[in-house]
Amino acid sequence: MKEISMMSLTVSDDDPTVGYLKLPRHHELKEGVVNKTIYLHEVINNYKGPDINLDFNEDGFLIGIEIVG
């Protein structure tokens, strides 16, 4: 039987323009596992889109994406 990886998207209770996508490896780990965050606007020159923040665990796996609209 093939195991299904879970992803979940949540919207902030405080701000409906903020969403967070938890990727499959995020579910394997405990809360507070973000080791490094990369801000897309710091990586791409002249980026014009919404704030997108990429969260990585200590092993370098992308575990979550925050989108601030």
VODOGU-154738 format. One line per field, with one value per residue: x, y, z of N, C-alpha, C, CB in turn. Coordinates in nm, 4 decimals. Glycine has a CB too. Layout:
BEGIN
n.x c(X / ...) .
n.y c(Y / ...) .
n.z c(Z / ...) .
ca.x c(X / ...) .
ca.y c(Y / ...) .
ca.z c(Z / ...) .
c.x c(X / ...) .
c.y c(Y / ...) .
c.z c(Z / ...) .
cb.x c(X / ...) .
cb.y c(Y / ...) .
cb.z c(Z / ...) .
//
This chain:
BEGIN
n.x c(0.0838 / 0.0565 / 0.1887 / 0.0382 / 0.1531 / 0.1082 / -0.0113 / -0.0824 / -0.2792 / -0.3042 / -0.4822 / -0.4144 / -0.5628 / -0.5628 / -0.5024 / -0.6319 / -0.4885 / -0.2595 / -0.1071 / -0.0103 / 0.1684 / 0.2124 / 0.4470 / 0.5007 / 0.7219 / 0.7152 / 0.5100 / 0.6165 / 0.7672 / 0.8191 / 0.6550 / 0.8102 / 1.0355 / 1.1664 / 1.4637 / 1.5934 / 1.5053 / 1.4307 / 1.3871 / 1.2019 / 1.2072 / 1.4611 / 1.6222 / 1.5556 / 1.6107 / 1.4372 / 1.1867 / 0.8369 / 0.6089 / 0.3859 / 0.4966 / 0.6971 / 0.8032 / 1.0403 / 1.0667 / 1.3040 / 1.4176 / 1.6573 / 1.8024 / 1.8022 / 1.5756 / 1.2947 / 1.0237 / 0.8033 / 0.5959 / 0.5418 / 0.3010 / 0.2442 / 0.0015) .
n.y c(-0.1171 / 0.2228 / 0.4985 / 0.8061 / 1.1302 / 1.4088 / 1.7393 / 2.0665 / 2.3595 / 2.6576 / 2.9444 / 3.2533 / 3.3343 / 3.5920 / 3.7512 / 3.7440 / 3.7536 / 3.6137 / 3.3071 / 2.9653 / 2.6989 / 2.3780 / 2.1406 / 1.7886 / 1.6837 / 1.8499 / 1.7612 / 1.5340 / 1.6169 / 1.7976 / 2.0940 / 2.4142 / 2.3543 / 2.4897 / 2.5752 / 2.7477 / 3.0338 / 3.1518 / 3.4428 / 3.5239 / 3.7712 / 3.8601 / 3.6995 / 3.7067 / 3.9506 / 4.2568 / 4.1429 / 4.1274 / 4.0175 / 3.8749 / 3.8606 / 3.5856 / 3.3282 / 3.0850 / 2.7984 / 2.5922 / 2.2758 / 2.1453 / 1.9655 / 2.0670 / 2.0336 / 2.1605 / 2.2633 / 2.4204 / 2.6887 / 3.0246 / 3.2609 / 3.5917 / 3.8014) .
n.z c(0.0000 / -0.0812 / 0.0869 / 0.1718 / 0.1443 / 0.3542 / 0.3195 / 0.4373 / 0.4364 / 0.6033 / 0.7159 / 0.8655 / 1.1778 / 1.2654 / 1.0453 / 0.7380 / 0.5025 / 0.5240 / 0.4774 / 0.5429 / 0.4214 / 0.5086 / 0.4381 / 0.3476 / 0.5104 / 0.7288 / 0.8875 / 0.9960 / 1.2013 / 1.5121 / 1.6442 / 1.5958 / 1.4447 / 1.2495 / 1.1065 / 0.9393 / 0.7518 / 0.4326 / 0.2575 / -0.0157 / -0.1530 / -0.0941 / -0.2408 / -0.5102 / -0.7373 / -0.7729 / -0.7241 / -0.7410 / -0.6331 / -0.3773 / -0.0304 / 0.0224 / 0.2187 / 0.2785 / 0.4667 / 0.6278 / 0.7598 / 1.0017 / 0.8507 / 0.5990 / 0.4437 / 0.2689 / 0.4485 / 0.4894 / 0.3640 / 0.3832 / 0.2976 / 0.2409 / 0.1663) .
ca.x c(0.0000 / 0.1330 / 0.1587 / 0.0090 / 0.2136 / 0.0085 / 0.0187 / -0.1977 / -0.2728 / -0.3817 / -0.4891 / -0.4020 / -0.6851 / -0.5477 / -0.4869 / -0.6711 / -0.3980 / -0.1411 / -0.1299 / 0.1088 / 0.1590 / 0.3007 / 0.4816 / 0.4995 / 0.8231 / 0.6789 / 0.4213 / 0.6962 / 0.8464 / 0.7475 / 0.6470 / 0.9343 / 1.1443 / 1.2261 / 1.6036 / 1.6362 / 1.4029 / 1.4801 / 1.2850 / 1.2126 / 1.2439 / 1.6049 / 1.6921 / 1.5242 / 1.6156 / 1.3176 / 1.0681 / 0.7207 / 0.4940 / 0.3624 / 0.6069 / 0.6987 / 0.9119 / 1.0630 / 1.1185 / 1.3806 / 1.4549 / 1.8024 / 1.8633 / 1.7960 / 1.4519 / 1.1897 / 0.9140 / 0.6865 / 0.5990 / 0.4508 / 0.2637 / 0.1836 / -0.0583) .
ca.y c(0.0000 / 0.3455 / 0.5966 / 0.9385 / 1.2409 / 1.5105 / 1.8814 / 2.1410 / 2.5035 / 2.7278 / 3.0900 / 3.3141 / 3.3829 / 3.7362 / 3.8227 / 3.6523 / 3.7620 / 3.5341 / 3.1635 / 2.8828 / 2.5657 / 2.2796 / 2.0346 / 1.6579 / 1.6637 / 1.9303 / 1.6785 / 1.4320 / 1.6819 / 1.8729 / 2.2390 / 2.4855 / 2.2846 / 2.5730 / 2.6045 / 2.8587 / 3.0914 / 3.2308 / 3.5370 / 3.5268 / 3.9056 / 3.8790 / 3.6104 / 3.7448 / 4.0962 / 4.3216 / 4.0588 / 4.2140 / 3.9425 / 3.8771 / 3.8088 / 3.4402 / 3.2885 / 2.9410 / 2.7457 / 2.4689 / 2.2133 / 2.1406 / 1.8817 / 2.1367 / 2.0057 / 2.2618 / 2.2044 / 2.5066 / 2.8116 / 3.1280 / 3.3562 / 3.7113 / 3.8679) .
ca.z c(0.0000 / -0.0917 / 0.1913 / 0.1178 / 0.2180 / 0.3850 / 0.3188 / 0.4860 / 0.4200 / 0.7051 / 0.7041 / 0.9976 / 1.2418 / 1.2843 / 0.9189 / 0.6308 / 0.3878 / 0.5560 / 0.4734 / 0.5638 / 0.3626 / 0.5708 / 0.3446 / 0.4141 / 0.6158 / 0.8458 / 0.9689 / 1.0636 / 1.3045 / 1.6147 / 1.6223 / 1.6237 / 1.3784 / 1.1447 / 1.1357 / 0.8539 / 0.6645 / 0.3198 / 0.2115 / -0.1609 / -0.2020 / -0.0761 / -0.3333 / -0.6481 / -0.7568 / -0.8271 / -0.7066 / -0.7270 / -0.5830 / -0.2329 / 0.0500 / 0.0322 / 0.3064 / 0.2691 / 0.5924 / 0.6154 / 0.8862 / 1.0229 / 0.7470 / 0.4721 / 0.3705 / 0.2698 / 0.5254 / 0.4911 / 0.2840 / 0.4312 / 0.1930 / 0.2993 / 0.0519) .
c.x c(0.0892 / 0.0896 / 0.1392 / 0.0744 / 0.1092 / 0.0682 / -0.1041 / -0.1726 / -0.3610 / -0.3758 / -0.4885 / -0.5379 / -0.6829 / -0.5468 / -0.5187 / -0.5834 / -0.2694 / -0.1785 / 0.0003 / 0.0820 / 0.2618 / 0.3210 / 0.4977 / 0.6014 / 0.7926 / 0.5940 / 0.4973 / 0.7631 / 0.7588 / 0.7414 / 0.7810 / 1.0553 / 1.2122 / 1.3663 / 1.6517 / 1.5182 / 1.4716 / 1.3635 / 1.3039 / 1.2559 / 1.3921 / 1.6861 / 1.6721 / 1.5214 / 1.4874 / 1.1927 / 0.9490 / 0.5991 / 0.4756 / 0.4868 / 0.5921 / 0.8241 / 0.9219 / 1.1297 / 1.1834 / 1.4089 / 1.6067 / 1.8750 / 1.8566 / 1.6730 / 1.3565 / 1.0682 / 0.7896 / 0.7078 / 0.4958 / 0.4283 / 0.1903 / 0.1345 / -0.0714) .
c.y c(0.1246 / 0.4436 / 0.7344 / 1.0440 / 1.3501 / 1.6503 / 1.9499 / 2.2898 / 2.5664 / 2.8772 / 3.1458 / 3.3595 / 3.5354 / 3.8153 / 3.7271 / 3.6605 / 3.6831 / 3.3864 / 3.0892 / 2.7434 / 2.4754 / 2.1673 / 1.9018 / 1.6404 / 1.7449 / 1.8470 / 1.5696 / 1.4869 / 1.7575 / 2.0207 / 2.3027 / 2.4239 / 2.3675 / 2.6133 / 2.7266 / 2.9038 / 3.1728 / 3.3142 / 3.5573 / 3.6634 / 3.9361 / 3.7982 / 3.6529 / 3.8976 / 4.1457 / 4.2344 / 4.1473 / 4.1447 / 3.9565 / 3.8271 / 3.6575 / 3.4022 / 3.1362 / 2.8930 / 2.6095 / 2.4101 / 2.2044 / 2.0533 / 1.9453 / 2.1075 / 2.1239 / 2.2005 / 2.2918 / 2.6327 / 2.9071 / 3.2273 / 3.4718 / 3.7977 / 4.0090) .
c.z c(0.0000 / 0.0167 / 0.1273 / 0.2060 / 0.2358 / 0.3732 / 0.3760 / 0.4675 / 0.5263 / 0.6778 / 0.8451 / 1.0499 / 1.2541 / 1.1541 / 0.8038 / 0.5061 / 0.4108 / 0.5585 / 0.4946 / 0.5102 / 0.4310 / 0.4704 / 0.4193 / 0.5268 / 0.7413 / 0.9415 / 1.0441 / 1.1882 / 1.4036 / 1.5761 / 1.6573 / 1.5559 / 1.2701 / 1.1876 / 1.0580 / 0.7704 / 0.5566 / 0.2689 / 0.0612 / -0.2139 / -0.1818 / -0.1766 / -0.4791 / -0.6583 / -0.8215 / -0.8203 / -0.6733 / -0.6659 / -0.4327 / -0.1589 / 0.0602 / 0.1099 / 0.3064 / 0.3973 / 0.5708 / 0.7531 / 0.8948 / 0.9215 / 0.6089 / 0.3883 / 0.3813 / 0.3384 / 0.5277 / 0.4099 / 0.3418 / 0.3193 / 0.2594 / 0.1847 / 0.0624) .
cb.x c(-0.0958 / 0.1164 / 0.2726 / -0.1441 / 0.3397 / -0.0483 / 0.0544 / -0.2264 / -0.3167 / -0.3293 / -0.6167 / -0.3049 / -0.7023 / -0.4214 / -0.3426 / -0.8126 / -0.3645 / -0.0799 / -0.1937 / 0.1483 / 0.1822 / 0.2417 / 0.6109 / 0.5228 / 0.9616 / 0.6025 / 0.3144 / 0.8009 / 0.9466 / 0.8154 / 0.5322 / 0.9575 / 1.0933 / 1.1389 / 1.6912 / 1.7559 / 1.3025 / 1.5397 / 1.2938 / 1.0805 / 1.1600 / 1.6452 / 1.6440 / 1.3872 / 1.7371 / 1.3422 / 1.0905 / 0.6840 / 0.5085 / 0.2388 / 0.6098 / 0.6955 / 0.8903 / 1.1501 / 1.0064 / 1.5120 / 1.3907 / 1.8319 / 1.7956 / 1.9145 / 1.3846 / 1.1548 / 0.9589 / 0.6505 / 0.5706 / 0.5064 / 0.1748 / 0.2850 / -0.1832) .
cb.y c(-0.0009 / 0.4078 / 0.6008 / 0.9621 / 1.2958 / 1.4888 / 1.9345 / 2.1083 / 2.5469 / 2.6958 / 3.1368 / 3.4325 / 3.3185 / 3.7638 / 3.8812 / 3.6790 / 3.9075 / 3.5774 / 3.1223 / 2.8774 / 2.5703 / 2.2253 / 2.0700 / 1.5529 / 1.7012 / 2.0587 / 1.6155 / 1.3760 / 1.7764 / 1.8556 / 2.3023 / 2.4907 / 2.1578 / 2.6991 / 2.4836 / 2.8178 / 3.1793 / 3.1393 / 3.6740 / 3.4879 / 4.0121 / 3.8406 / 3.4668 / 3.6834 / 4.1356 / 4.3613 / 3.9522 / 4.2692 / 3.7973 / 3.7906 / 3.8747 / 3.3717 / 3.3431 / 2.9058 / 2.7354 / 2.4942 / 2.0727 / 2.0905 / 1.7466 / 2.1043 / 1.8774 / 2.3111 / 2.1780 / 2.5424 / 2.7828 / 3.1986 / 3.2887 / 3.7897 / 3.8169) .
cb.z c(0.1217 / -0.2311 / 0.2981 / 0.1078 / 0.1443 / 0.5255 / 0.1739 / 0.6346 / 0.2767 / 0.8475 / 0.6240 / 0.9930 / 1.3807 / 1.3591 / 0.9047 / 0.5924 / 0.3581 / 0.6921 / 0.3410 / 0.7143 / 0.2075 / 0.7065 / 0.2679 / 0.3133 / 0.5636 / 0.8032 / 0.8816 / 0.9693 / 1.2414 / 1.7529 / 1.7071 / 1.7710 / 1.3191 / 1.1160 / 1.1030 / 0.7629 / 0.7449 / 0.2055 / 0.2890 / -0.2226 / -0.1312 / 0.0653 / -0.3140 / -0.6936 / -0.8432 / -0.9695 / -0.5952 / -0.8603 / -0.6183 / -0.1961 / 0.1919 / -0.1100 / 0.4504 / 0.1448 / 0.6965 / 0.5399 / 0.8999 / 1.1614 / 0.7436 / 0.3943 / 0.4237 / 0.1239 / 0.6665 / 0.6325 / 0.1316 / 0.5581 / 0.0819 / 0.3908 / 0.0252) .
//
